[in-house]
Amino acid sequence: MDYQPFPTTGRLASNMNLELSNLKDKIFFEQAEVYFYVVETIKNQNGYFLQTGSAPNFQGDMVSLCTCKHRMRTSMDTEDWVDKWIAGFSGVAAGNRNNALVYLMKVGWAFKSQMKLWFSDKIPEETKQAKLAQISKFGDIYKPRDQISNEYSAQSYFNPVESHVHCNNDGWHNDINYEGYSDRKPALLIGDPGYSFLWNRPMIFYKPIKNDPDHLTEGQKKSNVQRLLNEQLREQRP
Protein backbone atom coordinates (compact mmCIF):
# COMPACT_ATOMS: atom_id res chain seq x y z
CA MET A 1 0.00 0.00 0.00
CA ASP A 2 1.41 3.37 -1.02
CA TYR A 3 -0.53 5.47 1.47
CA GLN A 4 -1.62 5.49 5.10
CA PRO A 5 -5.12 4.13 5.65
CA PHE A 6 -7.54 6.34 7.48
CA PRO A 7 -8.91 4.68 10.63
CA THR A 8 -12.17 2.73 10.40
CA THR A 9 -12.56 1.94 14.11
CA GLY A 10 -11.72 3.61 17.39
CA ARG A 11 -11.83 7.18 18.65
CA LEU A 12 -10.32 8.72 15.55
CA ALA A 13 -12.88 7.04 13.32
CA SER A 14 -15.69 8.37 15.48
CA ASN A 15 -14.30 11.90 15.10
CA MET A 16 -13.90 11.68 11.32
CA ASN A 17 -15.68 13.77 8.69
CA LEU A 18 -17.51 16.08 11.06
CA GLU A 19 -19.44 18.93 9.54
CA LEU A 20 -18.26 22.37 10.60
CA SER A 21 -21.24 22.93 12.89
CA ASN A 22 -20.53 19.65 14.72
CA LEU A 23 -16.86 20.53 15.04
CA LYS A 24 -17.80 23.88 16.56
CA ASP A 25 -20.08 22.13 19.05
CA LYS A 26 -17.24 19.90 20.23
CA ILE A 27 -14.59 22.58 20.74
CA PHE A 28 -16.61 25.78 21.11
CA PHE A 29 -14.90 26.57 24.44
CA GLU A 30 -11.31 26.31 23.20
CA GLN A 31 -9.27 29.53 23.14
CA ALA A 32 -5.72 28.27 22.51
CA GLU A 33 -3.35 29.08 19.68
CA VAL A 34 -3.55 26.98 16.54
CA TYR A 35 -0.79 26.46 13.99
CA PHE A 36 -1.88 25.46 10.50
CA TYR A 37 -0.07 24.49 7.33
CA VAL A 38 -0.33 22.56 4.07
CA VAL A 39 0.32 18.81 4.24
CA GLU A 40 2.20 18.42 0.97
CA THR A 41 1.92 14.63 1.01
CA ILE A 42 -1.89 14.60 0.83
CA LYS A 43 -3.16 13.48 -2.58
CA ASN A 44 -6.68 13.08 -3.92
CA GLN A 45 -7.94 9.93 -5.59
CA ASN A 46 -11.55 9.86 -6.77
CA GLY A 47 -12.54 12.49 -4.26
CA TYR A 48 -10.81 10.94 -1.23
CA PHE A 49 -7.57 11.91 0.46
CA LEU A 50 -4.50 9.71 0.41
CA GLN A 51 -1.77 10.41 2.96
CA THR A 52 1.44 9.38 1.21
CA GLY A 53 3.76 10.66 3.94
CA SER A 54 4.69 9.58 7.45
CA ALA A 55 3.29 12.57 9.34
CA PRO A 56 0.73 13.42 10.35
CA ASN A 57 0.46 9.77 11.25
CA PHE A 58 -3.07 8.47 11.83
CA GLN A 59 -2.22 4.97 13.05
CA GLY A 60 -2.67 3.49 16.52
CA ASP A 61 -5.79 5.55 17.31
CA MET A 62 -3.72 8.70 17.88
CA VAL A 63 -2.56 11.45 15.57
CA SER A 64 1.16 12.18 15.76
CA LEU A 65 3.41 14.78 14.19
CA CYS A 66 6.97 13.56 14.66
CA THR A 67 8.59 13.49 11.20
CA CYS A 68 7.19 16.53 9.39
CA LYS A 69 7.27 20.32 9.88
CA HIS A 70 10.56 20.03 11.75
CA ARG A 71 11.18 23.77 11.82
CA MET A 72 7.65 24.63 12.94
CA ARG A 73 8.03 22.21 15.84
CA THR A 74 11.09 24.14 17.05
CA SER A 75 9.20 27.43 17.28
CA MET A 76 8.66 27.02 21.03
CA ASP A 77 9.99 24.92 23.88
CA THR A 78 8.67 21.36 23.97
CA GLU A 79 6.55 21.77 27.09
CA ASP A 80 4.86 24.87 25.64
CA TRP A 81 3.28 22.81 22.84
CA VAL A 82 0.91 21.01 25.21
CA ASP A 83 -2.68 22.25 24.77
CA LYS A 84 -1.84 24.10 21.54
CA TRP A 85 -3.66 23.05 18.37
CA ILE A 86 -2.36 21.91 14.97
CA ALA A 87 -4.38 21.98 11.75
CA GLY A 88 -3.27 20.42 8.49
CA PHE A 89 -4.82 21.36 5.13
CA SER A 90 -4.49 19.80 1.72
CA GLY A 91 -2.94 21.66 -1.17
CA VAL A 92 -5.37 23.21 -3.63
CA ALA A 93 -4.86 20.41 -6.15
CA ALA A 94 -6.07 17.82 -3.64
CA GLY A 95 -8.83 19.96 -2.17
CA ASN A 96 -11.07 20.73 -5.14
CA ARG A 97 -9.10 23.90 -5.98
CA ASN A 98 -9.16 24.88 -2.30
CA ASN A 99 -7.17 24.11 0.83
CA ALA A 100 -9.32 21.48 2.54
CA LEU A 101 -9.00 20.55 6.20
CA VAL A 102 -7.40 17.11 6.68
CA TYR A 103 -6.77 17.01 10.42
CA LEU A 104 -7.12 19.12 13.53
CA MET A 105 -5.67 18.08 16.87
CA LYS A 106 -5.10 19.43 20.33
CA VAL A 107 -1.60 18.53 21.50
CA GLY A 108 -1.94 16.21 24.47
CA TRP A 109 1.72 15.26 24.86
CA ALA A 110 5.00 16.66 23.61
CA PHE A 111 8.37 14.93 23.87
CA LYS A 112 11.92 16.21 23.47
CA SER A 113 13.27 13.15 21.67
CA GLN A 114 12.26 9.86 20.13
CA MET A 115 13.81 8.12 23.13
CA LYS A 116 11.66 10.03 25.60
CA LEU A 117 8.56 9.27 23.54
CA TRP A 118 9.39 5.57 23.29
CA PHE A 119 9.88 5.12 27.02
CA SER A 120 6.88 7.21 28.04
CA ASP A 121 3.99 5.37 29.65
CA LYS A 122 1.62 8.07 28.37
CA ILE A 123 1.49 6.51 24.89
CA PRO A 124 0.07 2.95 24.70
CA GLU A 125 2.42 0.24 23.50
CA GLU A 126 0.07 -0.75 20.68
CA THR A 127 0.12 2.87 19.45
CA LYS A 128 3.91 2.92 19.35
CA GLN A 129 3.98 -0.36 17.46
CA ALA A 130 1.44 0.90 14.91
CA LYS A 131 3.63 3.94 14.21
CA LEU A 132 6.99 2.16 14.27
CA ALA A 133 9.28 3.15 11.38
CA GLN A 134 11.17 -0.11 11.77
CA ILE A 135 8.04 -1.89 10.55
CA SER A 136 6.00 0.61 8.53
CA LYS A 137 7.20 2.72 5.60
CA PHE A 138 4.95 5.46 6.98
CA GLY A 139 6.03 5.14 10.61
CA ASP A 140 6.99 8.27 12.55
CA ILE A 141 8.33 6.68 15.74
CA TYR A 142 11.86 5.27 15.94
CA LYS A 143 12.77 2.58 18.45
CA PRO A 144 15.92 3.17 20.52
CA ARG A 145 18.65 0.54 20.58
CA ASP A 146 19.54 -1.13 23.86
CA GLN A 147 22.60 1.08 24.37
CA ILE A 148 22.04 4.79 23.80
CA SER A 149 24.94 7.21 24.02
CA ASN A 150 23.13 10.18 22.51
CA GLU A 151 19.36 10.44 22.21
CA TYR A 152 19.77 12.79 19.24
CA SER A 153 22.02 10.48 17.22
CA ALA A 154 20.50 8.32 14.50
CA GLN A 155 22.99 5.62 15.49
CA SER A 156 21.09 5.24 18.76
CA TYR A 157 17.96 3.99 16.95
CA PHE A 158 17.01 1.04 14.79
CA ASN A 159 16.97 1.91 11.12
CA PRO A 160 13.58 2.32 9.50
CA VAL A 161 12.38 -0.28 7.03
CA GLU A 162 14.20 0.13 3.69
CA SER A 163 11.06 1.33 1.93
CA HIS A 164 10.45 4.08 4.50
CA VAL A 165 9.41 7.38 2.93
CA HIS A 166 12.28 9.22 4.66
CA CYS A 167 15.02 6.74 3.78
CA ASN A 168 16.33 8.55 0.70
CA ASN A 169 19.82 9.95 1.38
CA ASP A 170 19.45 9.13 5.07
CA GLY A 171 16.73 11.75 5.35
CA TRP A 172 15.38 9.99 8.43
CA HIS A 173 18.41 11.28 10.38
CA ASN A 174 16.69 14.69 10.35
CA ASP A 175 13.78 13.10 12.22
CA ILE A 176 16.20 12.34 15.06
CA ASN A 177 18.64 15.23 14.99
CA TYR A 178 17.36 18.52 13.58
CA GLU A 179 18.01 22.01 14.90
CA GLY A 180 15.74 24.92 14.15
CA TYR A 181 14.78 28.16 15.88
CA SER A 182 17.20 29.08 18.69
CA ASP A 183 18.99 25.75 18.07
CA ARG A 184 15.99 23.86 19.47
CA LYS A 185 15.21 20.27 18.61
CA PRO A 186 11.71 19.65 17.21
CA ALA A 187 9.08 18.69 19.75
CA LEU A 188 7.40 15.36 18.99
CA LEU A 189 3.67 16.01 19.14
CA ILE A 190 0.87 13.56 20.01
CA GLY A 191 -2.76 14.59 19.79
CA ASP A 192 -5.28 14.11 22.58
CA PRO A 193 -7.54 11.40 21.07
CA GLY A 194 -10.66 13.09 22.42
CA TYR A 195 -9.75 16.27 20.56
CA SER A 196 -8.32 14.89 17.34
CA PHE A 197 -10.35 15.15 14.14
CA LEU A 198 -9.81 13.76 10.64
CA TRP A 199 -11.36 14.28 7.22
CA ASN A 200 -10.73 11.74 4.48
CA ARG A 201 -12.37 13.88 1.80
CA PRO A 202 -12.74 17.62 1.12
CA MET A 203 -15.51 18.94 3.35
CA ILE A 204 -14.25 22.01 5.23
CA PHE A 205 -12.10 24.64 3.55
CA TYR A 206 -9.73 27.46 4.39
CA LYS A 207 -11.39 30.85 4.01
CA PRO A 208 -8.98 33.77 3.64
CA ILE A 209 -9.67 36.79 5.79
CA LYS A 210 -8.71 40.40 5.08
CA ASN A 211 -5.23 40.83 3.57
CA ASP A 212 -4.67 37.04 3.43
CA PRO A 213 -3.71 35.35 0.16
CA ASP A 214 -6.40 33.29 -1.59
CA HIS A 215 -4.83 30.04 -0.51
CA LEU A 216 -2.26 28.71 1.92
CA THR A 217 1.33 28.60 0.76
CA GLU A 218 4.55 27.09 2.05
CA GLY A 219 5.25 27.59 5.76
CA GLN A 220 2.70 27.88 8.52
CA LYS A 221 0.25 30.39 9.92
CA LYS A 222 -0.81 31.03 13.48
CA SER A 223 -4.28 31.90 14.71
CA ASN A 224 -6.46 30.88 17.62
CA VAL A 225 -9.15 28.24 17.70
CA GLN A 226 -12.11 30.61 17.82
CA ARG A 227 -10.85 32.72 14.94
CA LEU A 228 -10.12 29.61 12.90
CA LEU A 229 -13.59 28.15 13.52
CA ASN A 230 -15.58 31.32 13.03
CA GLU A 231 -13.62 33.30 10.43
CA GLN A 232 -11.13 31.08 8.62
CA LEU A 233 -13.13 27.93 7.82
CA ARG A 234 -16.11 27.38 5.57
CA GLU A 235 -18.13 24.51 4.17
CA GLN A 236 -18.52 24.13 0.46
CA ARG A 237 -22.14 24.00 -0.56
CA PRO A 238 -23.51 22.76 -3.91
C-alpha positions as CSV (number, residue, x, y, z in Angstrom):
1,M,0.0,0.0,0.0
2,D,1.4,3.4,-1.0
3,Y,-0.5,5.5,1.5
4,Q,-1.6,5.5,5.1
5,P,-5.1,4.1,5.6
6,F,-7.5,6.3,7.5
7,P,-8.9,4.7,10.6
8,T,-12.2,2.7,10.4
9,T,-12.6,1.9,14.1
10,G,-11.7,3.6,17.4
11,R,-11.8,7.2,18.6
12,L,-10.3,8.7,15.5
13,A,-12.9,7.0,13.3
14,S,-15.7,8.4,15.5
15,N,-14.3,11.9,15.1
16,M,-13.9,11.7,11.3
17,N,-15.7,13.8,8.7
18,L,-17.5,16.1,11.1
19,E,-19.4,18.9,9.5
20,L,-18.3,22.4,10.6
21,S,-21.2,22.9,12.9
22,N,-20.5,19.7,14.7
23,L,-16.9,20.5,15.0
24,K,-17.8,23.9,16.6
25,D,-20.1,22.1,19.1
26,K,-17.2,19.9,20.2
27,I,-14.6,22.6,20.7
28,F,-16.6,25.8,21.1
29,F,-14.9,26.6,24.4
30,E,-11.3,26.3,23.2
31,Q,-9.3,29.5,23.1
32,A,-5.7,28.3,22.5
33,E,-3.4,29.1,19.7
34,V,-3.5,27.0,16.5
35,Y,-0.8,26.5,14.0
36,F,-1.9,25.5,10.5
37,Y,-0.1,24.5,7.3
38,V,-0.3,22.6,4.1
39,V,0.3,18.8,4.2
40,E,2.2,18.4,1.0
41,T,1.9,14.6,1.0
42,I,-1.9,14.6,0.8
43,K,-3.2,13.5,-2.6
44,N,-6.7,13.1,-3.9
45,Q,-7.9,9.9,-5.6
46,N,-11.5,9.9,-6.8
47,G,-12.5,12.5,-4.3
48,Y,-10.8,10.9,-1.2
49,F,-7.6,11.9,0.5
50,L,-4.5,9.7,0.4
51,Q,-1.8,10.4,3.0
52,T,1.4,9.4,1.2
53,G,3.8,10.7,3.9
54,S,4.7,9.6,7.5
55,A,3.3,12.6,9.3
56,P,0.7,13.4,10.4
57,N,0.5,9.8,11.2
58,F,-3.1,8.5,11.8
59,Q,-2.2,5.0,13.1
60,G,-2.7,3.5,16.5
61,D,-5.8,5.6,17.3
62,M,-3.7,8.7,17.9
63,V,-2.6,11.4,15.6
64,S,1.2,12.2,15.8
65,L,3.4,14.8,14.2
66,C,7.0,13.6,14.7
67,T,8.6,13.5,11.2
68,C,7.2,16.5,9.4
69,K,7.3,20.3,9.9
70,H,10.6,20.0,11.7
71,R,11.2,23.8,11.8
72,M,7.7,24.6,12.9
73,R,8.0,22.2,15.8
74,T,11.1,24.1,17.1
75,S,9.2,27.4,17.3
76,M,8.7,27.0,21.0
77,D,10.0,24.9,23.9
78,T,8.7,21.4,24.0
79,E,6.5,21.8,27.1
80,D,4.9,24.9,25.6
81,W,3.3,22.8,22.8
82,V,0.9,21.0,25.2
83,D,-2.7,22.3,24.8
84,K,-1.8,24.1,21.5
85,W,-3.7,23.0,18.4
86,I,-2.4,21.9,15.0
87,A,-4.4,22.0,11.7
88,G,-3.3,20.4,8.5
89,F,-4.8,21.4,5.1
90,S,-4.5,19.8,1.7
91,G,-2.9,21.7,-1.2
92,V,-5.4,23.2,-3.6
93,A,-4.9,20.4,-6.2
94,A,-6.1,17.8,-3.6
95,G,-8.8,20.0,-2.2
96,N,-11.1,20.7,-5.1
97,R,-9.1,23.9,-6.0
98,N,-9.2,24.9,-2.3
99,N,-7.2,24.1,0.8
100,A,-9.3,21.5,2.5
101,L,-9.0,20.6,6.2
102,V,-7.4,17.1,6.7
103,Y,-6.8,17.0,10.4
104,L,-7.1,19.1,13.5
105,M,-5.7,18.1,16.9
106,K,-5.1,19.4,20.3
107,V,-1.6,18.5,21.5
108,G,-1.9,16.2,24.5
109,W,1.7,15.3,24.9
110,A,5.0,16.7,23.6
111,F,8.4,14.9,23.9
112,K,11.9,16.2,23.5
113,S,13.3,13.2,21.7
114,Q,12.3,9.9,20.1
115,M,13.8,8.1,23.1
116,K,11.7,10.0,25.6
117,L,8.6,9.3,23.5
118,W,9.4,5.6,23.3
119,F,9.9,5.1,27.0
120,S,6.9,7.2,28.0
121,D,4.0,5.4,29.6
122,K,1.6,8.1,28.4
123,I,1.5,6.5,24.9
124,P,0.1,3.0,24.7
125,E,2.4,0.2,23.5
126,E,0.1,-0.7,20.7
127,T,0.1,2.9,19.4
128,K,3.9,2.9,19.4
129,Q,4.0,-0.4,17.5
130,A,1.4,0.9,14.9
131,K,3.6,3.9,14.2
132,L,7.0,2.2,14.3
133,A,9.3,3.2,11.4
134,Q,11.2,-0.1,11.8
135,I,8.0,-1.9,10.5
136,S,6.0,0.6,8.5
137,K,7.2,2.7,5.6
138,F,4.9,5.5,7.0
139,G,6.0,5.1,10.6
140,D,7.0,8.3,12.5
141,I,8.3,6.7,15.7
142,Y,11.9,5.3,15.9
143,K,12.8,2.6,18.4
144,P,15.9,3.2,20.5
145,R,18.6,0.5,20.6
146,D,19.5,-1.1,23.9
147,Q,22.6,1.1,24.4
148,I,22.0,4.8,23.8
149,S,24.9,7.2,24.0
150,N,23.1,10.2,22.5
151,E,19.4,10.4,22.2
152,Y,19.8,12.8,19.2
153,S,22.0,10.5,17.2
154,A,20.5,8.3,14.5
155,Q,23.0,5.6,15.5
156,S,21.1,5.2,18.8
157,Y,18.0,4.0,16.9
158,F,17.0,1.0,14.8
159,N,17.0,1.9,11.1
160,P,13.6,2.3,9.5
161,V,12.4,-0.3,7.0
162,E,14.2,0.1,3.7
163,S,11.1,1.3,1.9
164,H,10.4,4.1,4.5
165,V,9.4,7.4,2.9
166,H,12.3,9.2,4.7
167,C,15.0,6.7,3.8
168,N,16.3,8.6,0.7
169,N,19.8,10.0,1.4
170,D,19.4,9.1,5.1
171,G,16.7,11.7,5.4
172,W,15.4,10.0,8.4
173,H,18.4,11.3,10.4
174,N,16.7,14.7,10.4
175,D,13.8,13.1,12.2
176,I,16.2,12.3,15.1
177,N,18.6,15.2,15.0
178,Y,17.4,18.5,13.6
179,E,18.0,22.0,14.9
180,G,15.7,24.9,14.1
181,Y,14.8,28.2,15.9
182,S,17.2,29.1,18.7
183,D,19.0,25.7,18.1
184,R,16.0,23.9,19.5
185,K,15.2,20.3,18.6
186,P,11.7,19.6,17.2
187,A,9.1,18.7,19.7
188,L,7.4,15.4,19.0
189,L,3.7,16.0,19.1
190,I,0.9,13.6,20.0
191,G,-2.8,14.6,19.8
192,D,-5.3,14.1,22.6
193,P,-7.5,11.4,21.1
194,G,-10.7,13.1,22.4
195,Y,-9.7,16.3,20.6
196,S,-8.3,14.9,17.3
197,F,-10.4,15.2,14.1
198,L,-9.8,13.8,10.6
199,W,-11.4,14.3,7.2
200,N,-10.7,11.7,4.5
201,R,-12.4,13.9,1.8
202,P,-12.7,17.6,1.1
203,M,-15.5,18.9,3.4
204,I,-14.2,22.0,5.2
205,F,-12.1,24.6,3.5
206,Y,-9.7,27.5,4.4
207,K,-11.4,30.9,4.0
208,P,-9.0,33.8,3.6
209,I,-9.7,36.8,5.8
210,K,-8.7,40.4,5.1
211,N,-5.2,40.8,3.6
212,D,-4.7,37.0,3.4
213,P,-3.7,35.3,0.2
214,D,-6.4,33.3,-1.6
215,H,-4.8,30.0,-0.5
216,L,-2.3,28.7,1.9
217,T,1.3,28.6,0.8
218,E,4.6,27.1,2.1
219,G,5.2,27.6,5.8
220,Q,2.7,27.9,8.5
221,K,0.2,30.4,9.9
222,K,-0.8,31.0,13.5
223,S,-4.3,31.9,14.7
224,N,-6.5,30.9,17.6
225,V,-9.1,28.2,17.7
226,Q,-12.1,30.6,17.8
227,R,-10.9,32.7,14.9
228,L,-10.1,29.6,12.9
229,L,-13.6,28.2,13.5
230,N,-15.6,31.3,13.0
231,E,-13.6,33.3,10.4
232,Q,-11.1,31.1,8.6
233,L,-13.1,27.9,7.8
234,R,-16.1,27.4,5.6
235,E,-18.1,24.5,4.2
236,Q,-18.5,24.1,0.5
237,R,-22.1,24.0,-0.6
238,P,-23.5,22.8,-3.9
